[in-house]
Every structure is written in C-alpha cells, then in structure tokens.
Amino acid sequence: MSVPPPSLLPGFLPYGRQVIDDDDVAAVVEVLRGDFLTTGPTVDAFEAAFAAAVDAPHAVACSSGTAGLHLAMLALGIGPGDAVVVPSVTFLASANCAAYVGADVAFADVDPDTGLMTVAHAEAAAARAGRGRVKAIVAVHLNGHCVDVAGLADAFPGVPIVEDACHALGGSMRARDQAWHKVGAVPDSAIAMFSTHPVKTIATGEGGVLTTRDPVLDERMRRHRNHGMVRDPARFTDRERAFDSTGAPNPWYYEMPEPGFNYRLSDIHAALGLRQIGKLDRFAAARRALRARYAERLAGLGPHVRPLPVADGCDPVWHLSVALIDFAALGTERAAVMNALRARGIGTQVHYIPVHGQPYFRAHHPSPELPGAEAYYARCLSLPLFPAMAEADVDRVVDALAEVLGVG
C-alpha cells in the first residue's frame, strides 16, 4: 500500500481529489483479468460492503449520484402534477431529478451560515407549491453537514424524504427516536443517495449508491437501474413465451412492465469501490482532523473570515472545508481571491450557485427571492480538503488566504 506523504508541499493543492493506493489498482486489475467486467459478483460484494458500512439493510449501486437521485424519484412514483421540495444551495442534480420525472421543483431557502435547508424553509416552499402536491423532499446534507431529517419527518408525515447524502458518507445524525444513526440508515427517511465521484469520501470513478430500509423500494430501484427488466417467473404475464411445455420458465426470458434505464455500475468501478469502502474509517478520521485544523486557524483571521459552524444533531464527516468570507467588507472580490490563491498553488471552488437562479428553473419552476441562499453563496469558498493532505498543507492554505485577504 502506498503511504501518503507527510505534506504535499510545494505541489498544487486542488480543492478535492481521490486517494488511490496500490491495493486499489490491484483490485481493478484483478477484475480486468477476470470473467466479468460488468453485472458480475464484484458489484454484489460492493453493495454488501457498503450496506454494512452504513448499517443499512439494502444498498443499490448505480452509475452516478445523478442516476441515483433519478432512481429514487422513479421508485417513489413521483411524476407530473407532483411537487418536490429541494433546497436551492445544492448541485444541479438535486433539482434535475424531479424535472426528469415531470414533477415541479419547489425551491427552499437555506440557513445563511450553514447552507442547510431547515424545517421552516421546507414548509415555506411547500406552502408556495401547494402542500398537498408535495410528494417528496430532497434533504441535501451540504458539505458533510446533516439536514434535520427528524424534524422534516415530523413536519411532513407520510411524505418520503430522500437524503442527498453525496457529501455525508461516514457521518451520523440524531433521529426522531433520539438515537444516533449513520447517514444511510436513518429510520426517518425513505432513501439515502451517495456519490462515489473522485472528490467524494470514497471513489469508484463515477458512481453512486442508494440505501434504504424498504425492500419494495430496493426492488424498484434495482429494476429501474436495469432497463425495467423483470426475471422473476412469478411476475411474468405472457405465459406462452415465458414457460416451456413442462411449465418451467425459459432460461432466456424476461419482461419489461415499464421502461427503465441503463444505470448499472460496472465491476471495474465496483472493484475500486470495494477497496475504498474498507478505508472509510481512515478517510473519515483524516477529513475530521484536517477540518478541525482549518477551524482553529480560520478563527484567527478576524471577524470577516470564519469557518462553517457545526449544525446541531449532526456528527459530520466533512466533504468540503468551507470558509465564510465577507469579501465586500474586505474590499475585494471572490474571483480575485481565487485567482491569487491559484497563483500560489492552491485550488478553491464555490459550492454552489443557487439552483433557483439557473435559466431553466427561472423559466419553468420560478421561485421568489431566497435571501438565505444568496447570503450563503456570496460568502462561501471551498478550501482544499482530502485525506492525503497534512496539517502543514492546511497551514499553507490559511497563511496564503490571510496574505491575499490582508487579514490575520
């Protein structure tokens, strides 16, 4: 196994990146030399390992987090005439999944300091859309922080909650039963969806995983993942084609009760994911330690720069290390700061542009002004955070930020 260097100095620090060890490479090569490149046993093994890691009874691997959100909408039967509540500060896919199935997107505002949708924000969005039309809520765990899923479940009884947990693998939250549960196994939501994109906590290249406690939803997501195909003889409707003269099912036969998609994850990707999920505790510990160092150092940069506060009821594994910066008060612009940091070998990013302001959604799902989303967007800056970093890298980033901003 390769060992991360004590520091990445003086190389370029991106805002996020994968950590690939020699055993990850070997696992992928083993699949490449084997019999199954896709729809093989490595996908099953990855799903089982992922489910065990988050304490969920069912895990469904798919080709991307976006595909996973689409599968969640399909499994829940969301469609035209329905409304789905989505916070505006998120990636496009959180809202697009509702648009894919013809539902209306009801954008919710967020807390200006955490970027998280609160229960009050969700209720306001639902009231604008018509509460009776709300058939699902997408709860986005931004940066690793957890939304108050328990509060949403209390406020919207009978409305399924889909956790967009792309940023939250390894974290825990307090549920309605007052117990702490791992993200992915919280009893108050219907489905949790994770991304395994390279900048996320574990990587498969591209990929996603959905977890659920509901075997019906598990079956629906698996079916929609694979073209809507059914191979269970008990569900066949065309008995003449399905069975031979003895009544045995024909071995090649399948049926398609409704269209699905090719959202399968390959065994090549799953091999990498299977190795990576075994390193989740190591990766999580590194992310928490690095973010703690950021919080300590950023706190010394004065009143116009501060780390993201920690939300109540959440024990996060940080996907992003976000600094909230009052650029106007410091007499500068965010683009100038990002460019200056890049010149010093430090990559940054903005997560995210409020989705309700995107041209498509302005035209098709118009929303009122959402001041919390705009306030968060105006100040957020994602700083480098990934497990191969060392504390010296954090210090380098914060020292450069202080120099560029003229603070500290």
Disulfide bonds with the S-S distance in Angstrom:
none
